[in-house]
Amino acid sequence: MAETQVPDEPAVDPRRGNFRLKHVGEQNIERQAFILDEMAARPAVRTLKAWVLAQVDPAAGETAVDVGSGTGEDVVAFAELVGPNGRAVGVEPSPGLRAEAVRRSNGVRAEYVDGHAEELPFDDESVDVLRSERVLQHVDNPTVVVREMARVLRPGGRIALIDTDWGTAIIHPADPDVRQRMIDYFLGGSANPFSGRQLRGLLADAGLEITGETAATWIEPQEGARQGFVSMMHLTSAEAGVITPAEADAFAQGLAAAADRGAFHLSLTMYSVSARKPV
Ligand SMILES: C[S@@+](CC[C@H](N)C(=O)[O-])C[C@H]1O[C@@H](n2cnc3c(N)ncnc32)[C@H](O)[C@@H]1O
C-alpha cells in the first residue's frame, strides 16, 4: 500500500526519498490534495467535521465561511445549507488549492477567495457562520487569528474550530529516549503544535461564548507500523542527526515486530470547540 497513513503534518513523500519536514503547502497540488483527502477520510476527522457542521448550523440565506478551506469539501457542505440566497466562502491562500476546490465544486454555488486568517477579506460583523480546521497549528500568532475571526462574526454568529494537538501523539513500542528526541524534533518544526488544547482559551479570550467542545482520536492500523508517518518519522530524524542510523533501524524493527503480533499503537487526538459571538 502507498503512504495512505500520512497524517496532515508534517508531510513527506517516502517514495521520493525527500525526507524533510514539509508544510502541506510546500507540496505540489496533487500531493497536497492527496494528503488532505487521506486525512479527510479518517473516522476521527469525519466525526469532527459532522460535529462542527451541527454546531454552527448554517441557515438558508446566511454567509458561511471556511478559513483555510483546502480542497473545499466543507465549503460545499455550507453551500448546500445556505442555498441560493446565501454565500458559502472558502478563504485559502494557496492558488493551487483554490483551483482544485473550484474544480471539485462542480457547479455548486461556492466562492473561493485569496486571503489569510490573519487578515480576513470581510467587513466587521458581516459573517453568520465561520469554521476553520487544522489551520491554527500553522499560524505564528493564533491569538491574532481568532480575534480576526471574532471581528468578522456578527453578534449571534457561530464559530467552530478543529485542531490537532501533537502533545497527544502516542507511539508504542519505542525506546523512550529515542522517541522523545524524535518528538521534540517534530514539535520544533511546527508553528503551533499544541493548538488543540488552546482552542477553548483562544475563543474565550476573543470575547466569544463557548457553546460546545469535543475530541476524536485517530488510531493507525497495524500496517502503519511500516509506512507513512512512522517511516517519515525515523528517516527524517536520522537524516537530521536527532537519532543515529542504528537507533532508527531499531525503532523501525521494533514497531514492525510489534505489528506482526498486533501490538503496534500510534494515535493522535484532535479537538473541536464551538462558540457564539454575544449579541
Ligand atoms: C491541514 S490543511 C486543512 C485544510 C482544510 N481545512 C481541511 O479540513 O481539509 C491547512 C490549510 O490551511 C491553509 N493555510 C495555511 N496557513 C494559512 C493562513 N495563515 N490562513 C489561511 N489558511 C492557511 C493551507 O493552505 C491549507 O489549505
The ligand as a Gaussian input file, in Angstrom:
#p B3LYP/6-31G(d) Opt

LIG

0 1
 C       -4.148000      20.873000       7.030000
 S       -4.849000      21.878000       5.791000
 C       -6.593000      21.769000       6.174000
 C       -7.462000      22.120000       5.014000
 C       -8.972000      22.045000       5.276000
 N       -9.354000      22.924000       6.364000
 C       -9.440000      20.640000       5.552000
 O      -10.039000      20.398000       6.591000
 O       -9.171000      19.757000       4.734000
 C       -4.434000      23.529000       6.248000
 C       -4.956000      24.570000       5.280000
 O       -4.720000      25.869000       5.833000
 C       -4.216000      26.701000       4.817000
 N       -3.458000      27.768000       5.493000
 C       -2.194000      27.722000       5.957000
 N       -1.873000      28.885000       6.539000
 C       -2.976000      29.680000       6.456000
 C       -3.283000      31.021000       6.872000
 N       -2.376000      31.765000       7.502000
 N       -4.519000      31.488000       6.612000
 C       -5.445000      30.745000       5.974000
 N       -5.211000      29.472000       5.553000
 C       -3.992000      28.961000       5.795000
 C       -3.399000      25.794000       3.936000
 O       -3.174000      26.324000       2.649000
 C       -4.287000      24.546000       3.919000
 O       -5.267000      24.605000       2.931000

